[in-house]
């Protein structure tokens, strides 16, 4: 399979445990994370302050992986974080590298 970019979106309450889970895996070469704002119609999962602001705080993890590994991680994430509201998507990478 070709390389892909796996995005994981979670609430800040899940951030530390998800980061630890990823760091403990020897098959994950590394990842990036950053705070983001979620916008949408999921008002039932938003606090009153978030509803007023029109956005909710989220954290996005990005992992550059082989597609097969990405699929395995998604399955294992379901076992480890089922019910936590983690959202994911996978996109193909057409090019990647390091500028030295």
N, C-alpha and C positions, 0 to 999 in steps of 0.2 A: 504494500500500500504506500501511497505517497504521503508526504508530510502535510500536516494540517495545524491549524491554530484552534485549540480548545479554549473556549471562554467559559468561565464559571462565575455566576453572579449570586451573591449571598447577602444576607443581612449582616450588619456589624456584630451581632451576637454570635454568629457562626464563624466569623472570620478567623479567630485564633485556632479553633479546633480544626478547621479546614486547612489552614496553613500548616499546622503541625502534622496532620494526616499526610499532606503532600510531601513535607520535608522528610518524613520517616520512610518514604518509599525509595528504594534503590533504583527503580525503573524510571523515576521522574528526574530528568537532568537539571531541572531548575524551572523557575516560573517568575512572572512579574505580577504585582498586585497594585491596585490603586483605588482610592475612594471615588465613587461615582454617585450620581443622583438618578434615581429611578422615577420615571414619569409614566403614568398610565391610569387605568381604571380599577386598580386593585385597592380600592379604598378600605376594604375589610381588613387588609393587612397593614394599614397605615395608622399611625398614632394621630390624635387630633391635631397636633402641631404640624405633622406632615401633610394632613389633609388640607389645612389652611395654606401651607406653603405650596402645595401642588406637586410635591416631590418627596421621595423617601430616600434616606441614606442607604447606600448599598456598597459592596466591595466587589471589584472585578478581578479575577485571577486569569492570567493568560499563559498557556503552556504550548510551546512548539513541540509537536510530537509526531511520531509515525501514526498513521490512521488506525492501525490495528491496536496499538497501545491506547489511543484515545477511546476507542470503543470499550476496551477492557476497563479503563478507569471509570467510564460512565456507569458501567454495570456495577462495579465495586462501590462507587459513590452512592448508588441507590441503596446498597446494603448498609453502608456506614452512615449516610445522611438522609435516608428516606424520611419524608415528612417535614424536613427542615426548610423547604421552599427554595432550595438551590436550583437555579435555572442554568441551562447550558446551551451552547451552540458550537458547531464545528464548521470551520471554513477551510477550503484548500489553500495552500501556500504555493504561489507560482514562482516565487524566488525568495531567498533568504541568505544572509551571509554576515560577515563581520568586516568592517572597513579598518584595516590595520595600517 
